Amino acid sequence: MKKREWVPAVLFIVLGIHCFVMPGFVLTGSLNVHSYLAQVLHVCFWIGIPIFLTGIIYLVWKKRKRSKGETS
């Protein structure tokens, strides 16, 4: 992807995370920047865990597939 294609993609991701966090942030009643950033960090952490685990499983699967192809 080119740089001009990455910019809108990243903006949409950031906007999506903001829209996901804002209702929970407003409902907690603690309207300050520290609380907002803490919730964004939690959301990113919980989104990142499945992505990381999926990546690890994919790499292991790819390595096994590659090693089976070499032995055949």
Gaussian input, Z-matrix of N, CA and C with variables (Angstrom, degrees):
# hf/3-21g

backbone

0 1
 N
 C     1     B1
 C     2     B2     1     A1
 N     3     B3     2     A2     1     D1
 C     4     B4     3     A3     2     D2
 C     5     B5     4     A4     3     D3
 N     6     B6     5     A5     4     D4
 C     7     B7     6     A6     5     D5
 C     8     B8     7     A7     6     D6
 N     9     B9     8     A8     7     D7
 C    10    B10     9     A9     8     D8
 C    11    B11    10    A10     9     D9
 N    12    B12    11    A11    10    D10
 C    13    B13    12    A12    11    D11
 C    14    B14    13    A13    12    D12
 N    15    B15    14    A14    13    D13
 C    16    B16    15    A15    14    D14
 C    17    B17    16    A16    15    D15
 N    18    B18    17    A17    16    D16
 C    19    B19    18    A18    17    D17
 C    20    B20    19    A19    18    D18
 N    21    B21    20    A20    19    D19
 C    22    B22    21    A21    20    D20
 C    23    B23    22    A22    21    D21
 N    24    B24    23    A23    22    D22
 C    25    B25    24    A24    23    D23
 C    26    B26    25    A25    24    D24
 N    27    B27    26    A26    25    D25
 C    28    B28    27    A27    26    D26
 C    29    B29    28    A28    27    D27
 N    30    B30    29    A29    28    D28
 C    31    B31    30    A30    29    D29
 C    32    B32    31    A31    30    D30
 N    33    B33    32    A32    31    D31
 C    34    B34    33    A33    32    D32
 C    35    B35    34    A34    33    D33
 N    36    B36    35    A35    34    D34
 C    37    B37    36    A36    35    D35
 C    38    B38    37    A37    36    D36
 N    39    B39    38    A38    37    D37
 C    40    B40    39    A39    38    D38
 C    41    B41    40    A40    39    D39
 N    42    B42    41    A41    40    D40
 C    43    B43    42    A42    41    D41
 C    44    B44    43    A43    42    D42
 N    45    B45    44    A44    43    D43
 C    46    B46    45    A45    44    D44
 C    47    B47    46    A46    45    D45
 N    48    B48    47    A47    46    D46
 C    49    B49    48    A48    47    D47
 C    50    B50    49    A49    48    D48
 N    51    B51    50    A50    49    D49
 C    52    B52    51    A51    50    D50
 C    53    B53    52    A52    51    D51
 N    54    B54    53    A53    52    D52
 C    55    B55    54    A54    53    D53
 C    56    B56    55    A55    54    D54
 N    57    B57    56    A56    55    D55
 C    58    B58    57    A57    56    D56
 C    59    B59    58    A58    57    D57
 N    60    B60    59    A59    58    D58
 C    61    B61    60    A60    59    D59
 C    62    B62    61    A61    60    D60
 N    63    B63    62    A62    61    D61
 C    64    B64    63    A63    62    D62
 C    65    B65    64    A64    63    D63
 N    66    B66    65    A65    64    D64
 C    67    B67    66    A66    65    D65
 C    68    B68    67    A67    66    D66
 N    69    B69    68    A68    67    D67
 C    70    B70    69    A69    68    D68
 C    71    B71    70    A70    69    D69
 N    72    B72    71    A71    70    D70
 C    73    B73    72    A72    71    D71
 C    74    B74    73    A73    72    D72
 N    75    B75    74    A74    73    D73
 C    76    B76    75    A75    74    D74
 C    77    B77    76    A76    75    D75
 N    78    B78    77    A77    76    D76
 C    79    B79    78    A78    77    D77
 C    80    B80    79    A79    78    D78
 N    81    B81    80    A80    79    D79
 C    82    B82    81    A81    80    D80
 C    83    B83    82    A82    81    D81
 N    84    B84    83    A83    82    D82
 C    85    B85    84    A84    83    D83
 C    86    B86    85    A85    84    D84
 N    87    B87    86    A86    85    D85
 C    88    B88    87    A87    86    D86
 C    89    B89    88    A88    87    D87
 N    90    B90    89    A89    88    D88
 C    91    B91    90    A90    89    D89
 C    92    B92    91    A91    90    D90
 N    93    B93    92    A92    91    D91
 C    94    B94    93    A93    92    D92
 C    95    B95    94    A94    93    D93
 N    96    B96    95    A95    94    D94
 C    97    B97    96    A96    95    D95
 C    98    B98    97    A97    96    D96
 N    99    B99    98    A98    97    D97
 C   100   B100    99    A99    98    D98
 C   101   B101   100   A100    99    D99
 N   102   B102   101   A101   100   D100
 C   103   B103   102   A102   101   D101
 C   104   B104   103   A103   102   D102
 N   105   B105   104   A104   103   D103
 C   106   B106   105   A105   104   D104
 C   107   B107   106   A106   105   D105
 N   108   B108   107   A107   106   D106
 C   109   B109   108   A108   107   D107
 C   110   B110   109   A109   108   D108
 N   111   B111   110   A110   109   D109
 C   112   B112   111   A111   110   D110
 C   113   B113   112   A112   111   D111
 N   114   B114   113   A113   112   D112
 C   115   B115   114   A114   113   D113
 C   116   B116   115   A115   114   D114
 N   117   B117   116   A116   115   D115
 C   118   B118   117   A117   116   D116
 C   119   B119   118   A118   117   D117
 N   120   B120   119   A119   118   D118
 C   121   B121   120   A120   119   D119
 C   122   B122   121   A121   120   D120
 N   123   B123   122   A122   121   D121
 C   124   B124   123   A123   122   D122
 C   125   B125   124   A124   123   D123
 N   126   B126   125   A125   124   D124
 C   127   B127   126   A126   125   D125
 C   128   B128   127   A127   126   D126
 N   129   B129   128   A128   127   D127
 C   130   B130   129   A129   128   D128
 C   131   B131   130   A130   129   D129
 N   132   B132   131   A131   130   D130
 C   133   B133   132   A132   131   D131
 C   134   B134   133   A133   132   D132
 N   135   B135   134   A134   133   D133
 C   136   B136   135   A135   134   D134
 C   137   B137   136   A136   135   D135
 N   138   B138   137   A137   136   D136
 C   139   B139   138   A138   137   D137
 C   140   B140   139   A139   138   D138
 N   141   B141   140   A140   139   D139
 C   142   B142   141   A141   140   D140
 C   143   B143   142   A142   141   D141
 N   144   B144   143   A143   142   D142
 C   145   B145   144   A144   143   D143
 C   146   B146   145   A145   144   D144
 N   147   B147   146   A146   145   D145
 C   148   B148   147   A147   146   D146
 C   149   B149   148   A148   147   D147
 N   150   B150   149   A149   148   D148
 C   151   B151   150   A150   149   D149
 C   152   B152   151   A151   150   D150
 N   153   B153   152   A152   151   D151
 C   154   B154   153   A153   152   D152
 C   155   B155   154   A154   153   D153
 N   156   B156   155   A155   154   D154
 C   157   B157   156   A156   155   D155
 C   158   B158   157   A157   156   D156
 N   159   B159   158   A158   157   D157
 C   160   B160   159   A159   158   D158
 C   161   B161   160   A160   159   D159
 N   162   B162   161   A161   160   D160
 C   163   B163   162   A162   161   D161
 C   164   B164   163   A163   162   D162
 N   165   B165   164   A164   163   D163
 C   166   B166   165   A165   164   D164
 C   167   B167   166   A166   165   D165
 N   168   B168   167   A167   166   D166
 C   169   B169   168   A168   167   D167
 C   170   B170   169   A169   168   D168
 N   171   B171   170   A170   169   D169
 C   172   B172   171   A171   170   D170
 C   173   B173   172   A172   171   D171
 N   174   B174   173   A173   172   D172
 C   175   B175   174   A174   173   D173
 C   176   B176   175   A175   174   D174
 N   177   B177   176   A176   175   D175
 C   178   B178   177   A177   176   D176
 C   179   B179   178   A178   177   D177
 N   180   B180   179   A179   178   D178
 C   181   B181   180   A180   179   D179
 C   182   B182   181   A181   180   D180
 N   183   B183   182   A182   181   D181
 C   184   B184   183   A183   182   D182
 C   185   B185   184   A184   183   D183
 N   186   B186   185   A185   184   D184
 C   187   B187   186   A186   185   D185
 C   188   B188   187   A187   186   D186
 N   189   B189   188   A188   187   D187
 C   190   B190   189   A189   188   D188
 C   191   B191   190   A190   189   D189
 N   192   B192   191   A191   190   D190
 C   193   B193   192   A192   191   D191
 C   194   B194   193   A193   192   D192
 N   195   B195   194   A194   193   D193
 C   196   B196   195   A195   194   D194
 C   197   B197   196   A196   195   D195
 N   198   B198   197   A197   196   D196
 C   199   B199   198   A198   197   D197
 C   200   B200   199   A199   198   D198
 N   201   B201   200   A200   199   D199
 C   202   B202   201   A201   200   D200
 C   203   B203   202   A202   201   D201
 N   204   B204   203   A203   202   D202
 C   205   B205   204   A204   203   D203
 C   206   B206   205   A205   204   D204
 N   207   B207   206   A206   205   D205
 C   208   B208   207   A207   206   D206
 C   209   B209   208   A208   207   D207
 N   210   B210   209   A209   208   D208
 C   211   B211   210   A210   209   D209
 C   212   B212   211   A211   210   D210
 N   213   B213   212   A212   211   D211
 C   214   B214   213   A213   212   D212
 C   215   B215   214   A214   213   D213

   B1=1.4421
   B2=1.5289
   B3=1.2820
   B4=1.4607
   B5=1.5261
   B6=1.3281
   B7=1.4625
   B8=1.5190
   B9=1.3095
   B10=1.4657
   B11=1.5281
   B12=1.3179
   B13=1.4639
   B14=1.5220
   B15=1.3415
   B16=1.4535
   B17=1.5262
   B18=1.3127
   B19=1.4708
   B20=1.5301
   B21=1.3382
   B22=1.4692
   B23=1.5307
   B24=1.3323
   B25=1.4663
   B26=1.5256
   B27=1.3268
   B28=1.4647
   B29=1.5246
   B30=1.3222
   B31=1.4682
   B32=1.5229
   B33=1.3245
   B34=1.4686
   B35=1.5250
   B36=1.3216
   B37=1.4649
   B38=1.5275
   B39=1.3251
   B40=1.4684
   B41=1.5215
   B42=1.3167
   B43=1.4597
   B44=1.5299
   B45=1.3084
   B46=1.4617
   B47=1.5139
   B48=1.3301
   B49=1.4635
   B50=1.5268
   B51=1.3220
   B52=1.4646
   B53=1.5331
   B54=1.3272
   B55=1.4679
   B56=1.5290
   B57=1.3070
   B58=1.4604
   B59=1.5280
   B60=1.3230
   B61=1.4628
   B62=1.5303
   B63=1.3101
   B64=1.4586
   B65=1.5329
   B66=1.3290
   B67=1.4756
   B68=1.5242
   B69=1.3193
   B70=1.4603
   B71=1.5109
   B72=1.3141
   B73=1.4589
   B74=1.5193
   B75=1.3191
   B76=1.4668
   B77=1.5259
   B78=1.3234
   B79=1.4613
   B80=1.5229
   B81=1.3341
   B82=1.4665
   B83=1.5218
   B84=1.3128
   B85=1.4609
   B86=1.5154
   B87=1.3154
   B88=1.4668
   B89=1.5231
   B90=1.3134
   B91=1.4577
   B92=1.5258
   B93=1.3193
   B94=1.4587
   B95=1.5284
   B96=1.3088
   B97=1.4658
   B98=1.5313
   B99=1.3130
   B100=1.4613
   B101=1.5267
   B102=1.3170
   B103=1.4671
   B104=1.5257
   B105=1.3105
   B106=1.4677
   B107=1.5246
   B108=1.3231
   B109=1.4594
   B110=1.5282
   B111=1.3308
   B112=1.4639
   B113=1.5279
   B114=1.3301
   B115=1.4573
   B116=1.5179
   B117=1.3277
   B118=1.4676
   B119=1.5220
   B120=1.3264
   B121=1.4591
   B122=1.5255
   B123=1.3248
   B124=1.4623
   B125=1.5267
   B126=1.3207
   B127=1.4611
   B128=1.5185
   B129=1.3204
   B130=1.4664
   B131=1.5210
   B132=1.3200
   B133=1.4682
   B134=1.5253
   B135=1.3264
   B136=1.4584
   B137=1.5203
   B138=1.3136
   B139=1.4657
   B140=1.5232
   B141=1.3320
   B142=1.4553
   B143=1.5139
   B144=1.3289
   B145=1.4640
   B146=1.5306
   B147=1.3404
   B148=1.4651
   B149=1.5290
   B150=1.3236
   B151=1.4652
   B152=1.5243
   B153=1.3197
   B154=1.4600
   B155=1.5285
   B156=1.3390
   B157=1.4665
   B158=1.5296
   B159=1.3198
   B160=1.4605
   B161=1.5190
   B162=1.3245
   B163=1.4613
   B164=1.5173
   B165=1.3256
   B166=1.4658
   B167=1.5254
   B168=1.3306
   B169=1.4653
   B170=1.5213
   B171=1.3280
   B172=1.4639
   B173=1.5261
   B174=1.3338
   B175=1.4565
   B176=1.5307
   B177=1.3287
   B178=1.4584
   B179=1.5255
   B180=1.3306
   B181=1.4621
   B182=1.5252
   B183=1.3284
   B184=1.4610
   B185=1.5311
   B186=1.3333
   B187=1.4655
   B188=1.5238
   B189=1.3262
   B190=1.4713
   B191=1.5297
   B192=1.3156
   B193=1.4613
   B194=1.5307
   B195=1.3218
   B196=1.4564
   B197=1.5341
   B198=1.3403
   B199=1.4726
   B200=1.5253
   B201=1.3217
   B202=1.4763
   B203=1.5280
   B204=1.3026
   B205=1.4744
   B206=1.5253
   B207=1.3266
   B208=1.4601
   B209=1.5214
   B210=1.3401
   B211=1.4584
   B212=1.5295
   B213=1.3229
   B214=1.4652
   B215=1.5032
   A1=109.41
   A2=114.75
   A3=120.65
   A4=109.47
   A5=114.77
   A6=119.89
   A7=111.48
   A8=116.42
   A9=118.64
   A10=111.99
   A11=118.47
   A12=121.69
   A13=111.38
   A14=117.49
   A15=121.38
   A16=111.54
   A17=116.95
   A18=120.33
   A19=111.75
   A20=120.40
   A21=118.48
   A22=112.87
   A23=116.67
   A24=119.12
   A25=110.70
   A26=116.80
   A27=120.36
   A28=110.45
   A29=117.33
   A30=119.80
   A31=111.92
   A32=117.32
   A33=120.33
   A34=111.34
   A35=117.05
   A36=120.20
   A37=110.19
   A38=116.84
   A39=120.65
   A40=110.53
   A41=117.47
   A42=121.08
   A43=110.81
   A44=117.29
   A45=120.96
   A46=112.37
   A47=116.74
   A48=119.76
   A49=109.94
   A50=117.37
   A51=120.72
   A52=110.72
   A53=116.75
   A54=120.45
   A55=111.55
   A56=116.83
   A57=120.94
   A58=111.26
   A59=117.29
   A60=122.15
   A61=112.30
   A62=118.47
   A63=121.74
   A64=113.92
   A65=121.08
   A66=118.24
   A67=113.32
   A68=116.93
   A69=119.26
   A70=112.41
   A71=115.90
   A72=120.94
   A73=110.56
   A74=117.32
   A75=121.29
   A76=110.69
   A77=117.63
   A78=120.41
   A79=113.08
   A80=117.92
   A81=119.03
   A82=111.79
   A83=118.08
   A84=121.45
   A85=114.09
   A86=118.10
   A87=119.70
   A88=108.38
   A89=115.78
   A90=121.31
   A91=111.25
   A92=115.98
   A93=120.18
   A94=108.59
   A95=115.10
   A96=120.94
   A97=111.05
   A98=117.71
   A99=121.06
   A100=110.95
   A101=117.77
   A102=121.38
   A103=111.03
   A104=116.16
   A105=120.35
   A106=110.58
   A107=116.59
   A108=119.75
   A109=111.71
   A110=116.89
   A111=120.01
   A112=110.42
   A113=117.67
   A114=120.08
   A115=111.77
   A116=117.46
   A117=120.21
   A118=109.50
   A119=117.51
   A120=121.35
   A121=111.09
   A122=117.29
   A123=120.54
   A124=111.46
   A125=116.73
   A126=120.37
   A127=110.50
   A128=117.15
   A129=120.42
   A130=110.79
   A131=116.40
   A132=120.67
   A133=110.66
   A134=116.89
   A135=120.31
   A136=112.39
   A137=117.95
   A138=120.61
   A139=109.97
   A140=116.19
   A141=120.98
   A142=114.31
   A143=118.34
   A144=120.80
   A145=111.49
   A146=120.46
   A147=119.05
   A148=113.10
   A149=116.86
   A150=119.50
   A151=109.82
   A152=117.66
   A153=122.01
   A154=110.85
   A155=116.90
   A156=119.95
   A157=111.65
   A158=117.31
   A159=120.67
   A160=110.53
   A161=117.22
   A162=120.95
   A163=111.85
   A164=117.13
   A165=121.11
   A166=110.16
   A167=117.50
   A168=120.87
   A169=110.21
   A170=117.64
   A171=121.19
   A172=111.03
   A173=117.37
   A174=120.24
   A175=111.74
   A176=117.28
   A177=120.82
   A178=109.79
   A179=116.86
   A180=121.18
   A181=111.22
   A182=116.28
   A183=121.32
   A184=110.68
   A185=116.59
   A186=120.53
   A187=111.01
   A188=117.35
   A189=120.76
   A190=110.71
   A191=116.17
   A192=120.13
   A193=109.97
   A194=116.08
   A195=121.41
   A196=110.79
   A197=116.95
   A198=119.86
   A199=111.22
   A200=117.79
   A201=120.39
   A202=110.19
   A203=116.87
   A204=121.18
   A205=111.39
   A206=117.44
   A207=120.98
   A208=111.65
   A209=118.70
   A210=121.21
   A211=111.33
   A212=117.81
   A213=120.17
   A214=111.54
   D1=145.42
   D2=178.20
   D3=-84.55
   D4=164.69
   D5=-177.84
   D6=-59.80
   D7=-39.38
   D8=-178.51
   D9=-69.87
   D10=-18.16
   D11=174.64
   D12=-85.56
   D13=-29.17
   D14=-179.90
   D15=-72.52
   D16=-36.28
   D17=-175.84
   D18=-59.66
   D19=-51.31
   D20=177.96
   D21=-64.75
   D22=-34.97
   D23=179.29
   D24=-62.88
   D25=-45.85
   D26=179.29
   D27=-65.95
   D28=-39.33
   D29=178.19
   D30=-62.70
   D31=-40.47
   D32=177.64
   D33=-65.71
   D34=-37.94
   D35=178.17
   D36=-65.56
   D37=-45.89
   D38=179.17
   D39=-63.06
   D40=-42.66
   D41=178.41
   D42=-63.45
   D43=-40.31
   D44=177.84
   D45=-63.63
   D46=-42.80
   D47=177.74
   D48=-65.15
   D49=-39.89
   D50=177.72
   D51=-61.21
   D52=-45.83
   D53=-179.96
   D54=-67.09
   D55=-27.78
   D56=178.27
   D57=-75.63
   D58=-36.04
   D59=-175.30
   D60=-85.43
   D61=-34.66
   D62=-171.72
   D63=-56.50
   D64=-45.28
   D65=179.46
   D66=-61.10
   D67=-41.77
   D68=177.64
   D69=-66.83
   D70=-34.86
   D71=178.69
   D72=-65.86
   D73=-42.78
   D74=-179.01
   D75=-70.78
   D76=-37.63
   D77=-178.18
   D78=-69.60
   D79=-26.85
   D80=179.47
   D81=-71.88
   D82=-21.98
   D83=176.92
   D84=85.41
   D85=-7.14
   D86=179.14
   D87=-96.76
   D88=90.40
   D89=-173.87
   D90=-92.73
   D91=74.97
   D92=173.28
   D93=-138.47
   D94=165.36
   D95=-174.28
   D96=-65.23
   D97=-38.03
   D98=-178.64
   D99=-61.18
   D100=-44.13
   D101=178.96
   D102=-64.86
   D103=-41.75
   D104=179.61
   D105=-62.49
   D106=-48.19
   D107=-179.25
   D108=-65.62
   D109=-34.33
   D110=176.72
   D111=-64.40
   D112=-41.76
   D113=178.27
   D114=-68.36
   D115=-38.39
   D116=176.38
   D117=-61.82
   D118=-42.08
   D119=178.50
   D120=-62.30
   D121=-42.78
   D122=177.86
   D123=-62.66
   D124=-44.71
   D125=179.90
   D126=-62.90
   D127=-45.14
   D128=179.38
   D129=-63.20
   D130=-37.54
   D131=177.73
   D132=-63.37
   D133=-47.35
   D134=-177.90
   D135=-72.76
   D136=-25.51
   D137=172.79
   D138=-76.35
   D139=-36.10
   D140=-176.44
   D141=-71.36
   D142=-31.76
   D143=-178.54
   D144=-60.21
   D145=-52.93
   D146=179.35
   D147=-63.44
   D148=-35.97
   D149=178.34
   D150=-64.98
   D151=-44.16
   D152=178.93
   D153=-62.48
   D154=-47.13
   D155=-179.60
   D156=-64.54
   D157=-39.53
   D158=176.51
   D159=-62.66
   D160=-40.49
   D161=177.69
   D162=-63.04
   D163=-42.85
   D164=178.70
   D165=-63.58
   D166=-45.76
   D167=179.35
   D168=-61.98
   D169=-41.18
   D170=178.58
   D171=-62.65
   D172=-44.10
   D173=-179.60
   D174=-64.88
   D175=-40.18
   D176=177.43
   D177=-64.75
   D178=-44.27
   D179=178.89
   D180=-61.67
   D181=-42.78
   D182=179.95
   D183=-65.27
   D184=-40.61
   D185=179.06
   D186=-64.99
   D187=-42.56
   D188=178.41
   D189=-64.78
   D190=-41.50
   D191=-179.86
   D192=-63.78
   D193=-41.55
   D194=179.76
   D195=-65.88
   D196=-41.98
   D197=-179.11
   D198=-69.69
   D199=-33.13
   D200=176.07
   D201=-67.97
   D202=-37.13
   D203=-179.75
   D204=-67.30
   D205=-33.03
   D206=-178.92
   D207=-75.49
   D208=-31.97
   D209=-177.16
   D210=-80.77
   D211=-21.74
   D212=-177.67
   D213=-78.36

